[in-house]
Amino acid sequence: MAKLLITFLTFILFANTSIAQKSGIPKIEKVYLDQTDSSKNCYTVIYPPKLPWRGYLFLLPGFGETAERVMQQTDLPTKLASNGILTIIPTFQDGVLSFGVDSLTQQSFNRILKDVRVKHPLTDLRFYVGGYSIGGSCTLKYTENAPTKPTAIFAIDPPLDFERVYNSAKRDIRLSKESEPNPENIYIIERLEKETGGSPADYLSEYYKFSPYSFSDTTQTAIKKLSKMPLRIYTEPDINWWMKERRADYTSMNATECSALINELNRLGNTKATLITTQNKGYRKPDNSRHPHSWSIVDNDELIKWLLAQK
């Protein structure tokens, strides 16, 4: 009876995959590492509609984002699959509150990556990683420490220097004076102090270890590991929007360290590290509200073309 059931389920899976391939529509599947908990340690797979696959890509969400939210904001996952790239959107150990660069998230990343590689024939396929916001931070942190480097990576407006992030949050609270401080900044300070042991003033070396890039780290320890990596960082530095809508300035923007990182990598000899800046492309769905920190700043077709050109 058990063998008959397995045979039947295998037939159904094959039939559904065949239908998806024939229709040209990518098949989407949710996989849980722990069947008793659907809030974490899981991943969404978007399958290419036809064989052979041309590679596989981990697409890392921003803070608070589910896979469903990612696919609402961008058609990048389905376009990747339509171009032959198996695409995986993970939810890590901390669920949607993953901080990306912390050790727990990095361990969870490796666990999910291992599961994907065991279940699918990926040997000799090109491997890519990319992400938005904290997912972009996670992308760089993972790549710096990965024993086997990805073929190419990209990040969409990621925070990279958490010494700067901490100090910016502290400054914003100070400037708020009698008005209510932004609760996001309060959360960031508390989370960073928890992860590193305290403030940058007291635990600067821990911030260097924690951050994918540190402006004040003259040894360039972290980013030297990216000296040969094909890398793109996207950012839309709309300073007028940030000042008007968020009362923020350049010192609060991810664009500052994104540009500094690419500049330092270029000076280290990495000619494949590129900063891509955009104008008026940042909008969030479903209401298309203006926000320069958005998935939409990426030209998805051009990005996919670039990924497939990397060897």
Backbone as a ProteinNet text record, in pm:
[ID]
protein_1_A
[PRIMARY]
MAKLLITFLTFILFANTSIAQKSGIPKIEKVYLDQTDSSKNCYTVIYPPKLPWRGYLFLLPGFGETAERVMQQTDLPTKLASNGILTIIPTFQDGVLSFGVDSLTQQSFNRILKDVRVKHPLTDLRFYVGGYSIGGSCTLKYTENAPTKPTAIFAIDPPLDFERVYNSAKRDIRLSKESEPNPENIYIIERLEKETGGSPADYLSEYYKFSPYSFSDTTQTAIKKLSKMPLRIYTEPDINWWMKERRADYTSMNATECSALINELNRLGNTKATLITTQNKGYRKPDNSRHPHSWSIVDNDELIKWLLAQK
[TERTIARY]
82.2	0	86.6	192	281.6	351.2	397.1	464.3	368.4	242.8	142.8	119	113.6	92.8	209.9	331	450	450.4	415.8	409.1	306.5	190.8	83.9	127.5	189.7	234.7	342.9	432	536.5	476	373.8	306	239.9	173.6	106.2	206.5	319.4	422.7	477.8	504.5	557.9	455.8	330.1	225	209.1	210.4	196.2	313.2	434.1	553.2	545.9	500.8	489.7	388.7	275.3	173.3	228	300.5	358.8	459.9	541.8	641.9	577.5	471.8	405.2	332.9	279	205.1	296.6	424.1	516.9	502.8	420.7	399.4	487.2	570.8	654.5	569.7	609.4	542.5	600.4	513.8	556.3	525.5	624.2	609.1	664.8	596.6	643.2	699.6	819	886.2	914	877.5	897.3	1000	1104.8	1201.1	1143.1	1051.8	981.1	831.4	772.1	632	538.3	586.6	501.3	503.6	589.6	602.4	617.9	514.8	516.8	567.1	610.3	650.6	799.9	878.2	1022.4	1083	1212.4	1283.4	1205.5	1170	1098.5	1143.3	1100.9	1137.2	1036.1	1025.2	938.3	1025.1	988.3	1062.4	979.1	1039.9	975.7	1052.5	987.8	1053.8	1049.7	1159.7	1155.5	1053.7	980.6	877.2	929.7	1059.6	1113.9	1258.3	1301.8	1440.4	1522.4	1654.8	1736	1739	1766.2	1785.5	1921.2	1928.8	2052.6	2126.8	2066.7	2128	2023.6	2066.2	1971.7	2010.5	1909.3	1930.8	1851.1	1918.2	1851.7	1818.4	1689.1	1642.2	1595.6	1667.3	1649.5	1561.6	1452.1	1355.8	1411.5	1342.6	1373.3	1314.8	1345.3	1298.2	1145.1	1085.3	940.1	868.2	942.3	880.2	864.2	744.9	720.9	754.1	760.1	780.8	665.8	545.4	428.4	439.1	490.1	510	614.5	721.2	823.5	762.4	682.2	624.7	514.7	462.6	370.3	446.1	564.9	640.9	719.3	756.4	841.2	810.6	824.5	809.8	944.7	1048	1180.7	1181.5	1115.7	1119.4	1064.7	950.9	892.4	972.9	1032	1114.8	1243.1	1300.3	1418.1	1385	1272	1231.5	1205	1140.6	1111.4	1238.7	1348.5	1478.4	1564.5	1501.8	1572.2	1646.1	1620.5	1691	1595.4	1625.4	1548.7	1564.5	1452.9	1458.1	1400.7	1474	1435	1425.5	1309.9	1290.5	1279.7	1381	1381.3	1317.2	1269.8	1232.4	1317.6	1401	1504.4	1455.5	1549.6	1519.2	1437.8	1464.2	1388.6	1261.4	1220.2	1102.3	1124.2	1020.3	1033.6	1111.9	1145.3	1224.3	1373.4	1413.9	1555.5	1634.9	1751.3	1835.7	1946.1	1943.2	2028.6	2173.6	2242.2	2386.2	2421.9	2323.4	2350.4	2381.6	2447.9	2493.3	2377.3	2265.7	2150.2	2095.3	2084.7	2036.1	2133.2	2261.9	2361.1	2360.6	2342.3	2332.2	2206.7	2097	1971.1	1982.4	2052.5	2077.3	2146.3	2251.9	2327.3	2243	2156.2	2070	1970.9	1910.4	1814.5	1886.5	2003.4	2081.7	2115	2154.9	2186.1	2063.4	1947.9	1825	1790.2	1803.9	1775.1	1870	1997.3	2096.6	2077.4	2027.5	2001.6	1882.9	1782.9	1657	1654.8	1753.7	1751	1887.8	1887.9	2014.4	2081.8	2158.9	2215.9	2366	2426.6	2570.9	2609	2711.2	2766.5	2679.8	2566.6	2485.9	2539.8	2524.4	2565	2476.2	2538.4	2473.1	2477.9	2360.5	2351.2	2282.1	2313.3	2244.7	2216.7	2097.1	2061.6	1956.3	1944.4	1844.9	1816.9	1706.3	1659.5	1674.5	1727.1	1739.6	1822.7	1768.4	1846.1	1879.3	1797.1	1829	1954	1977.8	2101.9	2220.9	2200.4	2305.6	2342.4	2238.8	2259.1	2335.8	2305.6	2373.2	2523.9	2564.8	2707.9	2775.6	2707.3	2764.8	2785.4	2684.3	2696.5	2812.7	2820.2	2922.4	3062.4	3079.4	3211	3262.4	3172.3	3213.9	3187.1	3128.3	3093.4	3219.2	3228.3	3344.4	3350	3233.2	3223.2	3145.7	3212.5	3151.5	3044.2	2939.2	2841.8	2907.5	2839.4	2887.1	2881.8	2773.7	2754.8	2649.3	2654.1	2557.7	2508.6	2393.7	2344.2	2269.2	2261.9	2191.6	2118.6	1995.9	1911.4	1904.1	1975.7	1978	1995.7	2101.4	2119.8	2189.6	2152	2236	2357.8	2475.7	2597.7	2685.7	2690	2777.5	2690.4	2687.2	2594	2644.3	2769.2	2814.9	2743	2736.7	2665	2515.7	2458.1	2315.1	2281.9	2363.8	2343	2351	2456.9	2475.8	2368.5	2321.3	2213.4	2083.9	2055.6	1934.9	1941.3	2058.1	2076.5	2056.3	2111.6	2101.1	1956.6	1883.1	1743.7	1660.8	1686.8	1615.1	1649.7	1777.7	1819.5	1754.1	1746	1687.2	1535.8	1475.1	1329.7	1285.6	1372.5	1347.6	1213.3	1116.3	990.2	892	916.3	826.9	858.2	765.2	781.7	889.3	993.3	1096.9	1042.5	1105.1	1066	1087.9	982.4	999.3	1096	1113.7	1209.6	1350.8	1382.9	1516.6	1539.2	1434.9	1445.7	1471.2	1397.7	1415.3	1556.3	1605.1	1737.4	1845.8	1838	1938.6	1936.2	1817.8	1805.6	1853.6	1820.6	1860.1	2011	2070	2214.6	2291.1	2243.2	2310.2	2299.3	2186.9	2170.4	2265.2	2278.5	2359.2	2509.2	2550.2	2693.9	2745.9	2655	2697.2	2682.9	2665.1	2651.8	2663	2710.5	2722.4	2855.1	2866.4	2995.4	3107.3	3073.2	3176.1	3244.1	3169.5	3224.3	3261.1	3199.3	3218.8	3244.2	3332.5	3355.8	3402.5	3488.8	3537.9	3424	3321.9	3206	3123.6	3116.3	3045.9	3119.6	3252.4	3330.6	3300.6	3289.6	3259.4	3116.1	3026.7	2883.8	2849.3	2918.5	2883.9	2949.6	2876.5	2939.9	3044.8	3028.4	3124.6	3128.4	3248.6	3263.1	3351.4	3294.7	3366.2	3492.4	3484	3597.3	3699.1	3671.8	3766.1	3872.8	3986.6	4092	4160	4137.3	4197.4	4120.6	3996.2	3908.9	3894.2	3894.9	3896.2	3780.3	3659.3	3541.1	3536.7	3557.5	3532.7	3645.1	3762	3867.7	3824.9	3728.7	3677	3588.6	3557	3474.8	3557.9	3688.8	3776.2	3768.8	3713.1	3700.6	3555.3	3462.5	3322.5	3247.9	3183.6	3091.3	2975.2	2959.5	2867.8	2801.8	2670.8	2597.2	2524	2528.2	2444.9	2359.1	2228.6	2133	2091.4	2081.9	2031.7	1970.5	1871.9	1808.2	1820.3	1927.7	1957	1878	1747.7	1660.5	1660.7	1760	1778.2	1660.1	1598.8	1485.7	1365.5	1341.8	1231.9	1258.5	1380	1412.8	1401.1	1444.1	1436.6	1291.8	1211.3	1072.2	984.9	998.6	906.8	951.3	1081.8	1131.8	1221.1	1240.6	1329.9	1467.9	1512.1	1643	1734.3	1862.5	1960.1	2059.7	2165.7	2261.5	2322	2336.8	2397.3	2307.5	2180.1	2085.3	2057.5	2116.6	2082.6	2181.8	2129.7	2215.3	2307.3	2266.8	2346.1	2488.4	2507.1	2641.1	2739.7	2704.9	2798	2794.5	2682.9	2679.6	2784.4	2788.5	2886.7	3028.7	3045.7	3178.8	3231.9	3145.6	3186.3	3232.8	3152.4	3189.4	3318.4	3332.6	3454.2	3577.3	3567	3681.7	3711.4	3605.9	3629	3695.8	3651.8	3716	3863.9	3893.6	4032.6	4114.5	4046.2	4114.7	4135	4085.2	4106	3986.5	3871.6	3752.2	3681.4	3703.3	3641.8	3499.9	3455.4	3321	3223.4	3267.8	3180.8	3124.6	2992.2	2928.1	2817.9	2812.3	2702.5	2607	2480.5	2379.6	2282.1	2280.9	2189.7	2073.4	1957.4	1837	1768.4	1672.5	1593.8	1445.6	1366.1	1219.7	1168.2	1235.1	1188.7	1129.4	1150.5	1108.3	961.7	881.6	739.1	700.2	610.7	568	423.2	401.5	267.1	201.1	67.4	-25.6	-71.1	-42.1	-95.7	3	119.4	222.4	263.4	279.3	323	472.2	510.7	649.2	737.1	845.9	945.5	1072.6	1182.7	1306.9	1370	1332	1383.9	1283	1293.1	1192.7	1255.7	1189.5	1231.1	1229.5	1141.1	1114.5	1227.1	1329.7	1438.1	1523.4	1504.4	1584.7	1518.3	1596.5	1553.6	1573.6	1466.8	1478.4	1533.3	1488.2	1535.4	1685.5	1731.3	1873.3	1956.6	1904	1974.6	1990.9	1885	1890.5	1991.4	1991.4	2088.4	2230.6	2254.1	2386.5	2422.6	2329.7	2355.9	2396.7	2321.9	2348.7	2479.4	2529.8	2656.8	2778.2	2754.9	2867.2	2904	3031.6	3082.1	3143.5
-120.3	0	126.8	123.2	238.8	263.7	154.5	168.4	224.8	180.9	229.7	379.2	422.5	564.1	648	599.3	672.7	684.4	574.7	575.3	675.9	679.4	771.9	917.5	949	1085.5	1128.5	1037.7	1067.2	1098.5	1022	1045.3	1182.4	1218	1347.2	1461.5	1450.3	1552.8	1567.8	1454.2	1457.4	1517.7	1479.7	1529.5	1680.5	1729.7	1872.8	1950.2	1896.8	1961.2	1965.5	1854.7	1847.3	1948.7	1962.3	2058.2	2199.5	2228.8	2362.1	2390.6	2288.1	2306.5	2330.7	2255.9	2270	2403.5	2454.1	2579.5	2701.3	2681.2	2793.3	2875.3	2829.8	2899.9	2836.8	2916.9	2859.4	2797	2681.3	2614.1	2666.3	2687.6	2739.7	2636.9	2610.8	2511.1	2565.6	2535.8	2574.3	2451.5	2464.1	2352.6	2391.2	2301.6	2326.4	2228.1	2280.8	2192.9	2135.6	2210.5	2164.7	2169.4	2054	2046.9	2101.3	2118	2165.9	2318.1	2385.7	2531.3	2593.1	2660	2717.9	2861.9	2914	3053.6	3075.4	2968.3	2983.1	2854.4	2862.3	2746	2681.6	2763	2713.5	2793.5	2750.5	2824.3	2800.4	2899.7	2891.6	2870.6	2771.9	2740.7	2782.1	2856.6	2891.2	2818	2718.2	2630.2	2687.2	2676.8	2710.5	2621.7	2676.1	2597.5	2492.9	2493	2391.7	2360.1	2245.3	2201.6	2232.3	2242.4	2229.9	2361.1	2351.5	2470.4	2531.9	2663.3	2735.9	2781.2	2759.3	2798.3	2800.8	2836.3	2852.3	2973.4	3039.9	3167.2	3174.5	3214.8	3244.1	3392.8	3424.1	3562.4	3594.1	3682.9	3704.1	3825.4	3805.7	3914.1	4021.6	4136.2	4241	4209.4	4293.4	4271.6	4275.8	4172.3	4165.8	4108.1	4070.5	4025.8	3874.2	3831.2	3692.2	3673.1	3547.5	3519.3	3576.9	3569.7	3622.4	3773.6	3841.2	3985.7	4019.1	3940.9	3962.7	3952.8	3849.4	3828	3928.2	3995.2	4105.5	4229	4250.8	4371.6	4366	4245.6	4233.7	4106.5	4114	3993.6	3928.8	3971.3	3913.6	3762	3704.7	3558.5	3482.4	3525.6	3455	3479.1	3596.8	3623.3	3540.6	3525.4	3440.4	3297.4	3246.4	3109.9	3095.8	3194.2	3189	3190	3240.2	3240.1	3121.3	3020.6	2895.9	2890.6	2987	2990.8	2946.9	2833.6	2788.4	2892.3	2941.4	3051.7	3009.4	3040.5	3002.5	3127.2	3146.9	3257.4	3197.6	3214.1	3149.2	3234.4	3166.5	3229.5	3163.3	3241.9	3185.6	3157.5	3123.9	3079.4	3181	3310.2	3413.9	3452.5	3375.1	3408.7	3536.1	3617.3	3740.9	3848.2	3822.8	3918.6	3887.1	3807.1	3776.6	3904.6	3913.5	4031.8	4012.4	3901	3882	3848.8	3934.7	3917.4	3846.8	3818.4	3751	3603.3	3541.5	3402.7	3305.3	3330.9	3243	3238.1	3355.6	3361.5	3293.4	3318.1	3258.4	3105.4	3053.5	2909	2854.5	2928.3	2887.4	2889.1	2990.3	2998.4	2870.4	2832.8	2713.4	2586.4	2581.2	2464.1	2452.7	2565	2563.4	2535.9	2596.5	2572.4	2424	2362.5	2218.9	2136.9	2171.5	2099.4	2110.5	2229.7	2250.9	2169	2169.5	2097.1	1945.6	1896.4	1753.4	1711.3	1797	1760.7	1785.8	1860.4	1895.9	1872.4	1837.9	1812.5	1943.7	2001.2	2134.2	2133.3	2015.5	2006.3	2068	2151.2	2217.4	2331.2	2359.6	2474.9	2602	2712.9	2839.9	2875.1	2932.6	2961.5	3111.8	3171	3314.9	3343	3460	3506.3	3655.3	3696.6	3838.2	3868.9	3995	4028.2	4176.6	4206	4343.6	4386.8	4506.5	4564.7	4472.5	4427.2	4339.1	4207.5	4169.4	4051.9	4073.6	4198.6	4231.3	4227.3	4270.7	4260.5	4114.6	4030.5	3886.3	3827.4	3874.1	3826.9	3848.4	3970	4000.2	3925.7	3920.2	3850.9	3703.3	3639.6	3498.6	3477.3	3561.1	3545	3562.2	3655.6	3677.8	3552.6	3476.2	3361.9	3226.5	3224.6	3098.2	3023.6	2893.3	2815.7	2804.3	2794.4	2795.2	2918.9	3010.9	3138.8	3124.1	3206.4	3210.7	3258.4	3235.1	3283.4	3434.8	3492.7	3637.8	3670.9	3795.1	3836.7	3978.4	4013.8	4150.7	4185.9	4315.5	4363.1	4491.6	4505.1	4620.2	4708.5	4819	4920.4	4859.5	4783.1	4716.8	4805.3	4796	4852.8	4762.1	4819.3	4738.3	4767.3	4892.5	4935.1	4958.9	4862.2	4872.6	4964.6	5005.3	5115.7	5243.2	5267.4	5383	5373	5254.3	5235.6	5269.9	5221.3	5247.6	5397.6	5460.3	5602.7	5688.7	5648.7	5722.3	5712.6	5592.5	5573.8	5656.8	5657.5	5737.2	5886.6	5932.1	6073.4	6111.7	6024.7	6054.5	6069.2	5981.7	5990.6	6121.4	6159.2	6284.8	6404.5	6404.4	6516.8	6522.5	6411.5	6410	6501.4	6522.2	6609.4	6575.2	6665.3	6643.6	6556.4	6537.7	6453.3	6305.3	6221.6	6078.4	6023.2	5955.6	5900.2	5785.5	5763.8	5654.8	5521.2	5440.4	5312	5217.7	5233.9	5151.5	5175.3	5300.4	5332.7	5277.1	5279.7	5220.5	5070.3	5005.7	4861.7	4830.9	4908.3	4884.8	4893.6	4994.8	5011.2	4892.4	4854.9	4742.1	4612.1	4591.8	4468.8	4463.6	4574.7	4576.6	4558.3	4619.3	4601	4456.5	4393.9	4252.7	4164.7	4192.6	4108.6	4127.1	4249.6	4280.1	4292.6	4307.9	4324.2	4465.6	4562.9	4701.3	4798.8	4917.3	5022.6	5011.3	5075.8	5076.9	5139.8	5234.9	5298.7	5198.7	5098.2	4999.3	4866.3	4835.9	4705	4719.4	4809.9	4838.5	4715.2	4634.4	4515.2	4418	4413.1	4327.4	4380.3	4510.8	4570.2	4541.4	4539	4502.6	4358.1	4269.5	4129.7	4113.4	4194.2	4183.9	4240.8	4347.1	4421.7	4363.3	4356.2	4316.4	4417.2	4544	4648.3	4749.6	4796	4897.3	5010.1	5129.2	5245.2	5273.4	5254.3	5290.1	5177.3	5059.4	4947.3	4960.4	5016.4	5043.6	4916.4	4802.4	4677.3	4615.7	4660.7	4609.4	4457	4403.7	4258.3	4188.8	4239.5	4172.5	4179.9	4299.9	4316.3	4261.1	4235.8	4173.6	4035.9	3974.7	3844.9	3856.5	3980.5	4005.5	4062.8	4053.9	4123.6	4070.4	3949.8	3893.6	3861.4	3900.4	3861.5	3956	3903.8	3986.2	4031	4161.4	4215.8	4342.3	4350.3	4472.7	4518.5	4649.8	4708.1	4817.8	4809.2	4907.2	5001.4	5130.2	5225.3	5345.1	5406.1	5526.4	5638.3	5715.1	5815.2	5945.2	5936.3	6053.8	6132.9	6219.1	6291.9	6381.8	6442.9	6532.1	6455.9	6334.5	6253.5	6218.5	6174.3	6133.8	6250.6	6368.8	6484.3	6526.7	6525.1	6568.8	6466	6339.2	6235.3	6168.8	6163.8	6092.4	6177.2	6303.2	6392.4	6329.4	6259.5	6193.7	6265.3	6234.5	6295.3	6189.6	6230.6	6134.7	6044.2	6095.6	6014	5898.4	5903.9	5798.2	5702.4	5728.8	5653.6	5540.5	5426.4	5312.7	5343.5	5440.7	5474.6	5516.1	5571.1	5617.6	5501.4	5395.2	5282.7	5192.5	5192.4	5116.5	5171.3	5304	5366	5348.9	5360.3	5344.7	5203.4	5104.3	4964.8	4941.2	4983.8	4962.1	5036.4	5157.4	5234.8	5162	5108.5	5038	4907.9	4836.7	4713.7	4744.6	4851.3	4892	4924.1	4991.2	5026	4904.2	4798.7	4672.5	4588.6	4637.8	4568.9	4492.9	4501	4430.8	4516.2	4484.1	4558.9	4511.5	4406.6	4353	4397.4	4487.5	4542.6	4675.6	4686.4	4802.2	4858.2	4989.6	5059.1	5110.3	5075.2	5120.7	5211.8	5338.8	5434.7	5462.3	5485.4	5508.3	5637	5680.1	5798.8	5769.5	5800.3	5792.5	5656.4	5550.2	5414.9	5343.6	5401.6	5334.1	5356.3	5250.7	5253.8	5118.5	5122.9	5000.5	4966.2	4839	4789.8	4751.2	4742.2	4742.9	4881.3	4986.2	5118.3	5205.8	5149.2	5222.9	5352.3	5344.2	5460.3	5482.9	5607.8	5644	5607.2	5535.2	5504.1	5457.8	5533.5	5496.2	5368.2	5325.1	5198.8	5088.9	5040.2	4946.2	4846.5	4732.2	4632.2	4689.6	4782	4827.3	4907.7	4944.2	5023.4	4938.8	4808.5	4719.5	4697.7	4706.6	4663.3	4512.5	4436.8	4292.5	4221.8	4261.4	4196.2	4217.2	4338.3	4368.4	4295.8	4286.6	4213.2	4066.3	4004.2	3862.8	3841	3931.7	3922.6	3927.1	4016.1	4025.2	3898.6	3844.7	3723.1	3608.8	3591.5	3479.8	3497	3620.3	3645.5	3613.9	3595.5	3567.1	3420.2	3393.6	3255.1	3211.5
0	0	0	84.7	93.3	-39.8	-105	-234.9	-338.9	-333	-427.4	-408.5	-282.8	-253.2	-302.6	-279.8	-326.2	-478.2	-544.8	-691.6	-740.9	-673.1	-712.5	-694.8	-578.9	-552.6	-650.6	-684.6	-782.2	-918.6	-954.4	-1082	-1085.2	-972.5	-964.4	-976.3	-904.8	-910.7	-1050.7	-1115.7	-1251.7	-1348	-1328.5	-1416.6	-1402.4	-1275.7	-1253.8	-1311.7	-1295.4	-1351.4	-1502.9	-1562.9	-1708.7	-1760.7	-1688.4	-1729.4	-1724.2	-1613.2	-1598.2	-1708.8	-1740	-1844.8	-1980.1	-2010.5	-2139.2	-2149.8	-2037.8	-2040.4	-2042.4	-2004.4	-1998.3	-1871.9	-1778.3	-1652.2	-1543.4	-1475.2	-1369.5	-1258.7	-1214.2	-1102.5	-971.6	-871	-742.3	-633.6	-547.6	-442.3	-311	-201.7	-68.6	1	58	124.5	269.2	361.8	504.3	560.1	624.8	689.7	818.4	878.9	998.8	968.7	951.9	913.3	1021.3	1143.2	1252.5	1266.2	1188	1201	1061.8	1014.9	880.1	878	994.4	1002.2	980.6	977.1	964.7	908.2	873.4	818.2	703.4	608.1	491	369.2	253.1	132.9	21.3	-64.5	-181.4	-304.9	-384.8	-507.3	-627.2	-718.8	-845.8	-954.2	-1015.4	-1111.1	-1253	-1326.3	-1468.8	-1540	-1636.6	-1704.3	-1801.6	-1827.9	-1918.4	-1882.3	-1927.5	-1906.8	-2031.7	-2021.5	-1899.3	-1820.3	-1690.4	-1609.4	-1641.1	-1628.1	-1658.7	-1532.9	-1417.9	-1292.4	-1182.9	-1063.1	-952.3	-869.9	-813.7	-746.7	-617.2	-509.8	-384.1	-382.1	-369.3	-367.4	-225.5	-157.4	-14.2	13.9	88.2	114.4	205.9	206	301.3	437.7	534.8	671.6	675.1	733.4	745.2	625	521.1	396.4	389	351.9	315.9	168.7	125.3	-17	-98.9	-43.8	-114.3	-133.7	-33.1	-42.5	-148.5	-153.2	-255.6	-395.3	-416.1	-549.3	-582	-479.8	-504.6	-552.6	-494.4	-522.4	-653.2	-697.1	-815.5	-892.8	-1024.6	-1107.3	-1134.5	-1060.6	-1079.3	-1060.8	-956.5	-940.3	-1060.4	-1114.4	-1229.1	-1356.3	-1368.8	-1487.1	-1482.6	-1363.2	-1348.7	-1390.7	-1339.9	-1373.4	-1522.5	-1582	-1725.4	-1809.4	-1750.8	-1818.6	-1778.9	-1717	-1689.3	-1557.3	-1467.5	-1338.6	-1227.2	-1165.6	-1050.2	-939.3	-886.5	-790.9	-656.4	-549.4	-413.9	-328.3	-263.9	-170.2	-30.2	53.2	184.6	294.5	398.2	524.1	631.6	698.8	784.8	927.6	1014.1	1150.3	1229.9	1210.2	1280.3	1206.5	1108.5	1030.1	951.1	936.6	859	934	1061	1139.5	1135.4	1039.1	1022.7	1001.3	1067.4	1054.2	950.4	881.8	765.1	792	864.5	883.2	1013.3	1097.4	1223.7	1200.7	1297.5	1281.2	1266.6	1335.9	1327	1185.2	1121.5	983.7	888.8	907	818.2	829.2	949.2	967.2	899.6	912.3	850.1	698.5	646.2	501.5	454.3	522.3	481.6	491.7	591.4	607.9	491.6	454.5	343.5	211.9	193	71.6	57.7	166	164.4	126.1	180.3	150	2	-53.1	-195.6	-282.2	-246.3	-325.9	-318.8	-205.4	-192.2	-278	-287.5	-353.1	-503.5	-553.8	-695.8	-760.9	-888.1	-960.5	-1000.5	-910.3	-932.2	-956.6	-953.3	-974.5	-1108.8	-1106.4	-1225.5	-1278.3	-1212.7	-1253.3	-1187.5	-1256.1	-1197.9	-1077.8	-976.1	-848.8	-824.1	-802.2	-779.7	-647	-589.2	-469.3	-486.5	-447.5	-452.8	-349.1	-311.2	-211.5	-202.9	-137.3	-119.9	25.3	46.6	179.8	270.2	383	471.4	401.9	302.2	220.9	137.9	96.9	27.8	121.6	246.3	348.1	369.3	378.6	396.9	279.3	158.2	37.1	46.9	81.5	88.6	203	317.9	433.5	403.8	341.8	306.3	209.4	107.4	3.6	59.4	152.1	211.6	283.3	340.6	422.5	358.5	240.4	175.5	131.4	160.6	115.5	-36.7	-97.8	-243.9	-285.1	-354.2	-386.6	-494.9	-487.7	-598.2	-726.6	-837.2	-966.7	-973	-919.6	-917.5	-813.9	-762.7	-662.3	-691.9	-631.9	-641.8	-513.8	-485	-365.9	-400.8	-349.5	-378	-254.5	-258.4	-152.1	-13.4	7.8	137.5	240.5	368.4	473.4	491.6	495.3	497.9	619	659.7	769	892	984.2	1095.3	1206.7	1200	1284	1240.2	1111.5	1058.1	1087.4	1069.8	1094.8	1240.2	1331.7	1474.8	1503.7	1457	1485.1	1419.4	1301.5	1234.5	1313.1	1365	1444.8	1573.3	1638.2	1758.9	1729.3	1618.6	1580.6	1553.2	1484.2	1452.1	1579.5	1677.1	1804.4	1875.7	1871.9	1934.8	1868.5	1736.6	1663.8	1677.2	1716.7	1733	1846.5	1946.9	2061.5	2126.3	2116.8	2187.2	2107.9	1979.1	1899.3	1924.5	1886.8	1909.9	1816.6	1868.8	1780.3	1697.2	1584.3	1495.8	1567.1	1583.3	1653.2	1582.3	1450.7	1378.5	1429.8	1461	1510.6	1650.4	1732	1865.3	1853.7	1762.9	1741.9	1691.5	1595.4	1537.1	1643.8	1728.2	1833.4	1929.2	1972.1	2065.3	2001.7	1875.1	1806.9	1786.7	1746.2	1724.7	1855.7	1961.5	2090.2	2137.4	2109	2143.6	2063	1934	1845.8	1867.7	1903.8	1911.5	2054.5	2149.3	2288	2340	2249.4	2294	2179.1	2207.7	2106.3	2032	1915.2	1843.8	1925.3	2009.6	2092.2	2184.4	2227.7	2321.4	2255.4	2141.5	2078.8	1928.5	1892	1751.1	1673.8	1733.7	1664.2	1632.4	1718.9	1693.4	1577.1	1563.4	1449.3	1319	1324.9	1206.4	1164.4	1262.8	1232.8	1181	1231.5	1201.4	1064.2	1026	905	779.9	668.2	541.7	495.1	537	502.7	616.2	650.3	754.8	703.3	696.4	645.3	726.5	858.7	944.4	962	905.3	916.5	807.9	844.3	746.2	695.9	764.2	718.1	601.8	580	472.7	479.5	599.6	618.7	550	569.2	514.7	363	307.7	163.7	76.5	133.2	53.7	2.2	71.3	29	-95.4	-135.1	-254.7	-369.3	-357.6	-452.3	-594.8	-611.7	-746.6	-783.2	-698.5	-715.9	-810.6	-915.7	-995.1	-906.1	-891.7	-791.8	-844.8	-822	-851.6	-726.9	-703.5	-599.1	-662.8	-637.5	-688.2	-576	-607.2	-509.2	-580.7	-516.5	-571.9	-468.3	-474.7	-370.5	-388.5	-369.5	-384.6	-253.9	-238.4	-113.2	-81.6	-181.2	-155.5	-99.9	-151.6	-98.7	47.1	78.7	214.9	312.8	271.7	361	383.7	278	288.6	358.5	319.3	367	497	521.8	639.5	729.8	690.9	765.9	784.6	682.2	680.6	581.8	588.2	497.3	452.1	384.6	329.9	436.4	558.8	664.5	706.7	667.9	703.6	588	473.5	352.2	326.7	283.1	248.7	131.7	49.1	-69.7	-33.2	87.5	125.2	130.7	203.8	213.6	90.3	17	-108.7	-205.4	-217.3	-307.3	-253.5	-122	-63	-83.4	-66	-86.4	-229.6	-325.9	-466.6	-500.4	-449.5	-474.5	-421.1	-299.5	-240.9	-315	-356.7	-433.9	-567.2	-633.2	-758.5	-735.3	-625.8	-594	-555.7	-509.2	-479.8	-605.7	-718.9	-846	-898.3	-830.8	-877.5	-982	-1107.1	-1216.9	-1246	-1176.6	-1196.8	-1087.9	-1000.7	-896.9	-946	-950	-1012	-923.3	-913.9	-847.7	-954.8	-942.4	-1037.8	-964.3	-1001.3	-940.2	-1035	-978	-1058.5	-1013.9	-1095.8	-1064.5	-1086.7	-986.9	-995.9	-1042.2	-1000.1	-1032	-910.3	-791.9	-670.4	-636.3	-654.9	-619.1	-561	-463.4	-396.8	-429.3	-451.2	-477.9	-346.1	-342.2	-455.3	-499.6	-422.1	-457	-532.6	-569.3	-643	-571.9	-440.4	-363.2	-384	-390.1	-414.4	-295.4	-321.4	-218.5	-288.2	-276.3	-346.5	-293.9	-173.7	-118.5	-153.2	-277.8	-329.1	-426.3	-440.9	-539.9	-681.2	-707.1	-844.1	-906.7	-829.2	-888.8	-983.6	-983.3	-1067.9	-1203.5	-1309.1	-1442.7	-1447.3	-1425.2	-1407.9	-1531.3	-1647.9	-1771.3	-1789.6	-1763.1	-1780.1	-1675	-1552.2	-1446.5	-1483.2	-1532.3	-1569.5	-1683	-1776.7	-1886.8	-1833.2	-1735.3	-1674.3	-1598.9	-1521.9	-1446.5	-1538.2	-1644.9	-1736	-1813.5	-1817	-1887.4	-1800.8	-1668.5	-1577.6	-1582.9	-1569.7	-1579.2	-1446.8
[MASK]
+++++++++++++++++++++++++++++++++++++++++++++++++++++++++++++++++++++++++++++++++++++++++++++++++++++++++++++++++++++++++++++++++++++++++++++++++++++++++++++++++++++++++++++++++++++++++++++++++++++++++++++++++++++++++++++++++++++++++++++++++++++++++++++++++++++++++++++++++++++++++++++++++++++++++++++++++++++++

